[in-house]
């Protein structure tokens, strides 16, 4: 007789060993009786006690490893094993579907133990393991060798202290068609049938293999470790509020309706979701195929320790993984890649977190911030698919530093009423960031194409080494760095700045863009910190405001600079640390002798390029008019001259420009024929020489030909002087 001590096991069960063991199991039928085995039949279909010899056909209690006990007949009855009994059998058969075998708890040591050897249990009826009170010792079914629990019946574990177990390397094969229901402990079991944990607030502790179905319901819990599938994928079903599975599962089909998979430190490896699963606080390795819906409430850590070989963690299928709250986290924490494959979608709110720029979370499918007013944060992602903000959701591409940004070669898009904000994104050549009716806000966006359409807008962003196309709404700050192509109209209102962030290399801005400064005192274009900022061809800067650079980071203008917003609206730029380059075109409107566009240099201003003066309306300056176009203030200084002057045609003579030490002045002295900016005998001599030669320059009244009217008009203007 074996000792009545519970068996405690701590070792793991390799599935390969289990497969080999199960292949050697005998079939639990009378045809499979071992040589020398004795059969004991329950004598009559009436209730009784196992230990009552009179109830058995041989008037002897079956209790040896050469004994086979059979409960037959076809009417209901109950056979009770009293508490503290220790029964040893080679095989047990409940052939009667109406028969019940009841293993009672022990109120004192030892516990009730049914020990099987070799064959196991054929159960077409009902076996009950009753835990009893908290002080009672619960019954136990133990197998000493590889054995089978089969049939069409059920084993019920009442309470959560009962045990069915064997010792490694032996296994108990729970065959297809049989059910184990309740809570307790199952150790080294290969499940091919149905296991149901259904007692509210109690746990089923499971260690083994699942090729069948494990179902947890009615507020029960299942706790397991290293549960694998040894053949076809096992199924795990959690249903009902409060129900949960906390287990490391390999090659399992996951399903939940009201319950969840909740296991801190537990791993889901190469699993599948066909319909619906809820996950909280687990690890994921290998492949998770999702053709249904997964609800993630806590952290799912992506950690594949497979090495060498494919050590990626993958979401596959065409299903949806929904992150249900701000505590939902998908976190990649190990070497290799985490991949959201092309047809799979991750959506909701929370955090999708790659490990670094080397071990990143790769998105080839769709990641969607789709909860109105809530943020979905992504970190250290490599996006090759679509990341979007929809339905009022907010997408944040976080970076702890510039080593953990989001890389984009796909599409990142903010749809109507949604936003991409506070983000750091580096794009490859094929990448696009788009505000399609939504908002790009407060973000550093590098490379590729950044565009707005359908009412979308970029607000207070930094655009670096990229093409920006569309509309920008600058409420506080709009920045550029590197080489930027602007195809946009950008307004800089009062109190806002357009800034070149030239901290690592010079900034060069080109394209087809208009930058409008809207307030003379507080709208600013700032050249940056260390390197120069160049505004190149195709750009026009207009309005009234501040253009600022310094000797370390000058503002180089090789584009159109035009104070004022419309042809007839006068504007002023206060400038410092600014170069008007050889390709610059400075456009100045002069509306009257006292109303004209102007540049005021409070710092250094180097003059070059082209000056183009326009006379809006029907204004014609009177002879001897002088208008200051450029001046200095405070410590301001001027240097250089315009290379080209494009001045309006006048009724008599022509306009000219005078360069004083602290001013550039537009003058209209008709008789200043030689352009010296004052009238003297040299002007008269030069005119007479051209007039006598019939030169076109002598067309003083700009009539298109040289005649005596030109001579008369010049003499009159010369005599008037200035």
C-alpha positions in Angstrom: 0.0 0.0 0.0 1.4 3.4 -0.8 1.8 6.2 1.8 -1.0 8.8 2.1 1.2 11.8 1.4 0.4 14.4 -1.3 2.9 14.6 -4.2 4.5 18.1 -4.7 6.1 18.7 -8.1 8.2 21.7 -9.3 9.8 20.6 -12.6 8.6 21.5 -16.1 7.1 19.2 -18.7 8.7 19.2 -22.2 6.0 18.7 -24.8 8.2 16.3 -26.8 8.6 14.0 -23.7 4.9 14.2 -23.2 4.2 13.3 -26.8 6.4 10.2 -26.5 4.8 9.2 -23.2 1.3 9.5 -24.4 2.0 7.3 -27.4 2.7 4.4 -25.0 -0.6 4.7 -23.1 -2.9 1.7 -23.0 -6.6 2.0 -24.0 -8.7 1.8 -20.9 -11.1 -1.1 -21.8 -11.5 -4.7 -20.7 -9.7 -5.8 -23.9 -6.6 -4.1 -22.6 -6.3 -5.9 -19.3 -2.8 -6.7 -18.1 -1.9 -10.2 -17.4 -2.9 -11.2 -13.9 -5.4 -8.3 -13.5 -8.5 -9.0 -11.4 -11.8 -7.4 -12.1 -14.2 -6.3 -9.3 -17.7 -5.3 -10.2 -20.1 -3.2 -8.1 -22.6 -5.9 -7.2 -25.9 -4.0 -7.4 -27.2 -0.6 -8.6 -27.6 0.8 -5.1 -25.7 3.4 -3.1 -22.9 2.2 -0.9 -19.4 2.7 0.5 -16.3 1.6 -1.4 -14.9 0.0 1.6 -17.9 -2.3 2.2 -16.8 -5.6 0.7 -20.4 -6.8 0.6 -21.1 -4.3 -2.2 -18.5 -5.9 -4.5 -19.2 -9.0 -6.6 -16.2 -10.9 -5.1 -17.0 -9.7 -1.6 -13.6 -8.1 -1.6 -12.7 -4.4 -1.8 -10.6 -3.6 -4.9 -7.4 -2.0 -3.5 -4.3 -3.1 -5.4 -2.4 -2.2 -8.5 -3.6 -5.5 -10.1 -7.2 -4.7 -9.5 -9.7 -3.3 -12.0 -12.9 -1.7 -10.5 -16.1 -1.5 -12.6 -19.2 0.4 -11.8 -21.9 -0.9 -14.2 -25.7 -1.1 -14.5 -27.8 1.7 -16.0 -29.6 3.3 -13.1 -28.5 6.1 -10.8 -26.5 5.2 -7.6 -23.6 6.7 -5.6 -20.4 4.9 -4.4 -18.7 6.9 -1.7 -15.0 6.7 -0.8 -14.8 7.7 2.9 -12.4 10.5 3.9 -8.9 9.4 4.7 -9.1 6.3 2.5 -6.2 5.2 0.3 -7.3 3.2 -2.7 -4.8 1.7 -5.3 -6.0 0.4 -8.7 -4.8 -0.6 -12.1 -7.9 0.6 -13.8 -11.3 2.2 -12.9 -14.3 2.1 -15.1 -17.6 3.9 -14.6 -19.5 2.2 -17.4 -22.9 3.4 -16.1 -23.6 7.1 -17.2 -25.8 7.3 -14.1 -23.2 6.1 -11.6 -21.4 8.5 -9.3 -18.2 7.9 -7.5 -17.8 10.4 -4.6 -14.3 10.9 -3.0 -14.9 12.5 0.4 -12.6 15.0 2.1 -10.7 13.9 5.2 -11.3 15.8 8.4 -7.8 14.8 9.6 -4.6 13.4 8.2 -4.3 11.5 5.9 -6.2 12.7 2.9 -8.4 10.6 0.6 -6.2 9.3 -2.3 -7.1 7.3 -5.3 -3.9 6.0 -6.9 -3.9 4.7 -10.4 -1.3 2.6 -12.1 -0.8 2.0 -15.8 -4.2 2.1 -17.4 -6.2 4.8 -15.7 -9.9 5.7 -15.7 -12.7 5.1 -18.1 -15.5 7.4 -16.9 -18.9 7.5 -18.6 -20.5 8.7 -15.4 -19.6 11.2 -12.7 -16.6 11.3 -10.3 -16.8 14.0 -7.6 -13.8 15.2 -5.6 -15.3 17.0 -2.6 -13.0 19.6 -0.9 -15.2 20.1 2.1 -14.5 22.8 4.7 -11.3 24.9 4.8 -9.9 22.7 7.5 -10.6 19.4 5.7 -8.0 17.7 3.6 -9.2 17.4 0.0 -9.2 14.2 -2.0 -6.6 13.4 -4.7 -6.3 11.2 -7.8 -2.7 10.3 -8.5 -1.2 8.3 -11.4 2.1 6.5 -10.9 2.7 6.0 -14.6 1.4 7.2 -17.9 -2.4 6.8 -17.8 -5.6 7.9 -19.4 -8.7 9.5 -18.1 -11.3 8.9 -20.8 -14.9 8.2 -21.6 -17.9 10.5 -22.0 -18.4 11.5 -18.3 -17.2 14.1 -16.0 -14.9 14.6 -13.0 -16.1 17.4 -10.7 -13.6 19.2 -8.5 -15.8 20.8 -5.8 -14.1 23.6 -4.0 -10.5 24.4 -5.0 -8.3 22.0 -3.0 -8.8 18.7 -4.9 -5.9 17.3 -7.0 -5.4 15.2 -10.1 -1.7 14.6 -10.7 1.2 12.5 -11.7 5.0 12.8 -11.3 7.3 13.8 -14.1 8.1 12.3 -16.6 4.7 10.4 -16.5 1.6 12.1 -17.8 -2.2 11.8 -17.5 -3.9 12.0 -20.8 -7.3 13.6 -20.6 -9.0 12.1 -23.6 -11.3 13.8 -26.1 -15.0 13.5 -25.0 -14.3 13.6 -21.3 -14.8 16.7 -19.0 -13.1 17.9 -15.9 -15.1 20.6 -14.2 -14.4 22.8 -11.2 -11.4 24.2 -9.4 -8.4 22.6 -7.8 -5.0 21.4 -9.2 -4.2 19.5 -12.4 -0.5 18.6 -12.7 1.2 17.0 -15.8 -2.1 16.6 -17.7 -2.3 16.4 -21.4 -5.8 17.7 -22.2 -7.5 16.6 -25.3 -11.0 16.9 -23.9 -12.8 19.7 -22.0 -11.6 21.3 -18.7 -14.0 23.9 -17.2 -13.2 26.1 -14.2 -16.5 27.5 -13.1 -16.5 28.2 -9.3 -16.8 31.9 -8.6 -13.8 33.3 -6.8 -11.8 30.0 -6.9 -8.9 28.9 -9.0 -7.9 26.0 -11.2 -4.2 25.5 -11.1 -3.0 23.8 -14.3 0.3 22.4 -15.5 0.6 20.4 -18.6 -0.4 20.5 -22.3 -3.7 21.6 -23.9 -4.7 20.1 -27.2 -8.4 20.4 -26.3 -10.4 23.1 -24.7 -9.9 24.9 -21.3 -12.9 27.1 -20.4 -13.0 29.5 -17.5 -16.4 31.0 -16.5 -18.7 32.3 -13.8 -16.0 34.4 -12.1 -13.4 31.6 -11.7 -9.7 31.8 -12.4 -7.2 29.5 -14.1 -3.5 29.8 -13.1 -1.0 27.9 -15.1 2.6 27.8 -16.3 4.1 26.6 -19.6 0.8 25.4 -21.1 1.5 24.3 -24.6 -0.2 22.6 -27.5 1.4 19.2 -28.4 -0.5 18.8 -31.6 -3.4 21.0 -32.9 -3.8 24.3 -31.2 -5.6 24.1 -27.9 -8.5 26.5 -27.2 -8.8 28.8 -24.2 -12.2 30.3 -23.5 -12.8 32.9 -20.8 -16.4 34.1 -20.2 -18.2 36.1 -17.6 -17.2 39.1 -15.5 -14.3 38.3 -13.1 -13.2 35.2 -15.0 -9.5 35.1 -16.0 -6.7 32.9 -17.3 -3.2 33.7 -15.9 -0.9 31.3 -17.8 2.0 31.1 -20.2 0.3 29.6 -23.3 2.0 28.3 -26.4 0.1 27.6 -29.7 -3.3 28.4 -28.2 -6.6 29.8 -29.6 -7.7 32.5 -27.2 -11.3 33.6 -26.8 -13.1 35.7 -24.1 -16.5 37.2 -23.6 -16.5 39.2 -20.4 -13.5 37.6 -18.9 -9.8 38.2 -19.7 -6.3 36.7 -20.1 -4.5 38.3 -17.1 -1.0 37.1 -16.2 1.8 39.3 -15.0 5.0 37.7 -16.3 3.1 35.1 -18.2 3.7 34.6 -22.0 1.4 34.1 -25.0 3.5 32.4 -27.7 2.3 31.6 -31.2 -1.3 32.0 -30.3 -4.4 32.9 -32.2 -7.6 34.8 -31.7 -10.5 33.9 -34.0 -13.3 36.0 -32.5 -12.7 38.0 -29.3 -10.1 38.0 -26.5 -9.4 40.4 -23.6 -5.8 40.6 -22.4 -4.2 42.3 -19.4 -0.7 42.1 -18.0 0.9 39.4 -20.2 3.9 38.7 -22.4 3.7 37.9 -26.1 6.3 36.0 -28.1 6.3 34.4 -31.5 3.1 35.0 -33.5 -0.3 36.1 -32.3 -2.7 35.5 -35.1 -5.8 37.7 -34.6 -8.7 37.3 -37.0 -11.2 38.7 -34.5 -11.0 41.3 -31.7 -8.5 41.6 -28.8 -9.2 44.0 -26.0 -6.0 45.0 -24.1 -6.6 46.5 -20.7 -3.1 46.4 -19.2 0.5 45.8 -20.4 1.3 43.3 -23.1 5.1 42.9 -23.2 6.5 41.7 -26.5 9.5 39.5 -25.6 10.8 36.7 -27.8 13.8 34.9 -26.4 14.2 32.6 -29.5 17.8 32.7 -30.5 19.2 32.0 -33.0 16.6 32.1 -35.7 13.5 34.3 -36.2 13.2 36.2 -33.0 10.5 38.5 -34.1 7.2 39.0 -32.3 4.3 39.3 -34.8 0.7 40.3 -34.9 -0.9 38.6 -37.9 -4.4 38.2 -39.3 -7.0 40.7 -40.3 -8.4 41.4 -36.8 -8.3 44.3 -34.4 -6.4 44.7 -31.1 -8.2 47.4 -29.1 -6.3 49.2 -26.4 -9.1 50.1 -24.0 -7.6 52.7 -21.6 -4.5 54.9 -20.9 -3.0 51.9 -18.9 -3.0 49.7 -22.0 0.6 49.2 -23.2 2.2 47.2 -26.0 5.8 47.2 -25.0 8.7 45.7 -27.0 11.4 44.7 -24.5 13.8 42.3 -26.2 16.1 42.0 -29.2 14.7 41.6 -32.6 11.6 43.1 -34.2 8.0 43.4 -33.0 5.8 43.5 -36.2 2.2 44.5 -36.7 1.7 42.9 -40.1 -0.1 44.4 -43.1 -3.7 43.4 -42.5 -3.8 43.8 -38.7 -5.1 46.8 -36.8 -4.1 48.2 -33.4 -6.5 50.9 -32.2 -7.6 52.8 -29.1 -5.8 54.6 -26.4 -2.6 53.9 -24.4 1.0 53.3 -25.4 2.7 51.3 -28.2 6.3 51.2 -27.2 9.3 50.0 -29.2 12.6 49.3 -27.4 15.0 51.5 -29.4 16.0 52.5 -32.9 17.7 49.1 -33.3 15.0 46.9 -31.7 11.9 48.7 -32.9 8.2 48.0 -33.2 7.5 47.8 -36.9 4.0 48.7 -38.1 3.1 47.3 -41.6 -0.6 47.5 -40.9 -2.7 50.2 -39.2 -2.4 51.8 -35.8 -5.3 54.1 -35.1 -6.0 56.6 -32.4 -9.7 56.5 -32.6 -11.1 57.4 -29.2 -12.4 61.0 -29.1 -10.4 63.2 -26.7 -8.0 60.4 -25.7 -4.3 59.9 -26.7 -2.7 56.9 -28.3 1.0 57.3 -27.8 3.6 55.5 -29.9 7.4 55.4 -29.2 10.3 54.1 -31.2 8.1 52.8 -34.0 9.1 52.1 -37.5 6.0 52.9 -39.5 5.7 51.3 -43.0 2.0 51.2 -43.0 -0.6 53.7 -41.7 -0.7 55.5 -38.3 -3.8 57.6 -38.0 -5.8 59.8 -35.7 -9.6 59.5 -36.4 -12.9 60.2 -34.7 -11.5 63.0 -32.5 -8.6 60.9 -31.3 -5.1 62.3 -30.5 -2.0 60.6 -31.8 1.3 61.4 -30.0 4.6 60.0 -31.5 6.8 60.3 -28.4 10.5 60.4 -28.2 12.4 60.1 -24.9 15.3 61.5 -26.9 16.4 61.6 -30.5 17.5 58.0 -30.2 13.9 56.9 -29.8 11.8 58.7 -32.4 9.2 57.3 -34.7 10.5 56.6 -38.2 8.0 56.8 -41.1 8.2 55.5 -44.6 4.4 55.0 -44.8 1.6 57.5 -43.9 0.8 59.3 -40.7 -2.4 61.1 -40.9 -4.7 63.2 -38.8 -8.3 63.1 -40.0 -11.1 65.6 -39.4 -11.4 66.7 -35.7 -8.4 64.6 -34.8 -4.7 65.6 -34.2 -1.1 64.5 -34.3 0.5 66.5 -31.5 3.7 66.8 -29.4 5.5 64.4 -31.7 8.9 63.6 -33.0 8.9 61.9 -36.4 11.8 61.2 -38.8 10.6 60.3 -42.3 12.3 58.4 -45.0 12.0 59.5 -48.6 8.7 57.8 -49.1 7.1 59.0 -45.9 4.1 61.3 -45.7 2.6 63.1 -42.7 -0.8 64.5 -43.5 -3.4 66.7 -41.9 -6.5 65.5 -43.8 -9.0 67.8 -42.2 -7.2 67.4 -38.8 -4.3 69.2 -37.1 -0.6 68.7 -36.9 0.4 70.4 -33.6 3.5 71.1 -31.6 5.6 68.5 -33.4 9.1 68.0 -34.8 8.6 66.5 -38.3 11.7 65.6 -40.3 12.0 64.5 -43.9 9.6 63.3 -46.5 6.4 65.2 -47.3 4.3 67.0 -44.7 1.0 68.3 -46.2 -2.4 69.6 -45.2 -5.6 69.3 -47.2 -9.4 69.4 -46.8 -9.2 72.1 -44.1 -6.3 70.5 -42.2 -3.6 72.6 -40.7 -0.1 72.5 -39.2 0.1 74.4 -36.0 3.3 75.4 -34.1 5.4 72.7 -35.7 9.0 72.4 -36.7 9.6 71.2 -40.2 13.1 69.8 -40.9 14.6 68.6 -44.1 11.2 68.2 -45.6 8.6 69.4 -48.1 5.7 71.2 -46.5 2.6 71.7 -48.5 -0.6 73.3 -47.4 -1.6 75.6 -44.6 0.0 76.5 -41.3 -1.7 78.1 -38.3 1.0 79.7 -36.2 -0.4 80.5 -32.7 3.0 80.5 -31.0 5.8 79.1 -33.0 6.5 77.6 -36.4 10.0 76.4 -37.0 12.2 75.1 -39.9 15.6 73.5 -40.0 17.8 71.9 -42.6 16.7 72.0 -46.2 13.0 72.8 -46.4 10.7 73.2 -49.4 7.6 75.3 -48.5 4.6 75.2 -50.7 2.3 77.1 -48.4 1.0 80.4 -47.1 2.1 80.9 -43.5 0.7 83.7 -41.3 2.7 84.7 -38.2 0.3 86.7 -36.0 1.0 89.0 -33.1 3.1 87.3 -30.4 4.2 84.4 -32.6 7.5 83.5 -34.2 8.7 81.8 -37.4 12.0 80.4 -36.3 15.0 78.7 -38.0 16.3 76.0 -35.6 19.7 76.1 -37.1 21.5 74.4 -34.2 23.2 71.5 -36.1 23.5 72.8 -39.7 22.4 75.8 -41.8 18.8 76.2 -42.8 17.8 76.7 -46.4 14.2 77.4 -47.3 12.9 77.3 -50.9 9.7 76.5 -52.7 6.6 78.5 -53.5 5.6 80.0 -50.3 4.4 83.3 -48.7 5.3 84.1 -45.1 3.3 86.9 -43.7 4.2 88.7 -40.5 1.0 90.3 -39.2 2.2 92.6 -36.3 5.1 95.0 -36.5 6.0 94.9 -32.9 5.6 91.2 -32.0 5.5 89.0 -35.2 9.0 87.7 -35.7 11.1 85.7 -38.1 14.1 84.5 -36.2 17.2 83.1 -37.9 18.1 80.7 -35.1 20.9 79.9 -32.8 24.2 78.9 -34.4 24.0 78.6 -38.2 22.6 80.8 -40.9 19.1 80.7 -42.3 18.7 81.3 -46.0 15.4 82.1 -47.6 15.8 81.0 -51.2 14.0 81.4 -54.5 10.3 81.0 -54.6 9.7 82.4 -51.1 8.2 85.7 -50.3 8.2 87.3 -46.9 5.6 90.0 -46.5 3.8 92.1 -43.9 5.1 94.0 -40.9 7.2 92.6 -38.1 10.8 91.7 -37.1 13.4 89.9 -39.2 16.2 88.9 -36.9 19.6 87.3 -37.1 23.0 87.9 -35.7 26.7 87.5 -36.6 26.6 83.8 -35.6 23.3 83.0 -37.2 22.5 85.6 -39.9 19.3 85.7 -41.9 20.2 85.6 -45.5 17.5 86.7 -47.8 17.7 85.4 -51.4 14.0 85.7 -52.0 11.3 88.4 -52.2 11.0 90.6 -49.1 8.0 92.9 -49.3 6.8 95.0 -46.4 3.0 95.3 -46.4 0.4 92.8 -47.1 -1.3 94.2 -50.2 -0.1 96.5 -52.9 -1.7 99.5 -51.3 -0.9 98.6 -47.6 2.3 100.1 -46.1 4.4 97.9 -43.9 7.7 98.0 -42.0 10.2 95.3 -41.1 12.6 95.8 -38.2 15.8 94.0 -39.2 19.0 92.9 -37.6 21.8 90.4 -38.6 20.3 90.3 -42.1 21.8 90.0 -45.5 20.0 90.9 -48.7 21.8 88.5 -51.0 22.5 88.9 -54.7 19.2 87.1 -55.5 17.1 89.0 -53.1 14.3 91.2 -54.4 13.2 93.9 -52.0 9.8 95.3 -53.0 8.9 98.7 -51.6 5.6 100.5 -52.1 5.6 104.3 -51.9 2.1 105.7 -51.5 3.1 109.4 -50.8 6.0 111.4 -49.6 5.2 110.4 -46.0 3.8 106.9 -46.6 6.1 104.2 -47.8 7.3 100.7 -47.0 10.5 100.6 -45.0 13.2 98.5 -43.4 14.6 99.8 -40.1 17.9 98.3 -39.1 18.3 97.9 -35.3 21.3 95.7 -36.0 23.4 95.0 -39.0 21.9 95.0 -42.5 23.9 94.2 -45.6 22.2 95.4 -48.7 22.3 93.6 -52.1 20.2 92.2 -54.8 17.4 94.1 -56.5 15.3 97.0 -55.3 11.9 97.2 -56.9 9.8 100.3 -56.1 6.1 100.5 -56.8 3.8 103.5 -56.8 0.3 102.1 -55.7 -2.8 103.9 -56.9 -2.2 107.0 -59.0 0.5 108.6 -56.9 3.1 110.6 -58.8 5.8 112.2 -56.7 6.5 115.9 -57.0 9.9 116.8 -58.3 12.5 117.1 -55.5 10.6 114.4 -53.4 12.8 112.2 -51.1 11.5 109.1 -49.3 13.5 107.1 -46.8 13.2 103.4 -47.6 15.8 102.0 -45.3 17.0 103.6 -42.0 18.8 102.6 -38.8 17.8 102.8 -35.2 19.9 102.5 -32.1 23.1 100.5 -32.8 21.9 99.6 -36.3 24.3 99.8 -39.3 24.1 99.6 -43.1 26.5 98.3 -45.6 26.5 97.5 -49.3 24.2 98.7 -52.2 21.6 97.2 -54.3 23.0 95.5 -57.4 19.9 96.3 -59.5 17.3 99.1 -59.3 13.8 98.7 -60.8 12.2 102.1 -60.3 8.9 103.4 -61.7 8.9 105.4 -65.0 8.3 109.1 -64.3 6.7 111.8 -66.4 10.0 113.6 -66.5 13.4 112.2 -65.9 13.8 109.3 -63.5 14.0 108.3 -59.9 17.2 107.4 -58.2 18.5 106.0 -54.9 20.9 107.7 -52.5 23.0 105.8 -50.0 23.7 107.7 -46.8 25.6 106.2 -43.9 22.4 105.5 -42.0 19.8 105.5 -44.7 18.8 104.5 -48.2 16.7 107.2 -49.7 14.5 107.2 -52.8 14.8 110.6 -54.6 13.0 112.1 -57.5 15.1 115.0 -59.0 14.1 115.0 -62.7 17.2 117.1 -63.7 19.6 114.7 -62.0 20.5 113.4 -65.3 23.7 111.6 -64.4 22.3 109.9 -61.3 24.6 111.6 -58.9 21.6 112.4 -56.6 22.1 116.2 -56.9 21.7 118.7 -59.8 24.7 120.5 -61.2 26.4 121.5 -64.5 27.4 117.9 -65.1 23.8 116.9 -65.5 23.3 119.7 -68.1 26.5 118.7 -70.0 25.5 115.1 -70.0 22.0 115.8 -71.3 23.2 118.1 -74.1 25.6 115.5 -75.3 23.0 112.8 -75.5 20.4 115.2 -77.0 22.8 116.2 -79.8 23.6 112.6 -80.5 19.9 111.6 -80.5 20.5 109.0 -77.8 17.4 107.3 -76.3 18.5 108.5 -72.9 17.7 112.1 -73.9 13.9 111.2 -74.1 13.5 113.2 -70.9 9.7 113.3 -71.0 9.5 109.5 -71.8 7.4 110.1 -74.9 9.2 107.4 -76.8 11.3 109.7 -79.1 13.8 112.6 -78.7 12.6 116.0 -79.8 12.6 119.7 -78.7 10.0 119.0 -76.0 12.6 116.9 -74.2 15.1 119.8 -74.4 12.5 122.3 -73.1 11.3 120.1 -70.3 14.9 119.4 -69.2 15.9 123.0 -69.1 12.8 123.9 -67.1 13.6 121.1 -64.6 17.3 122.1 -64.4 16.5 125.7 -63.7 14.1 124.6 -60.9 16.9 122.5 -59.3 16.1 120.9 -55.9 
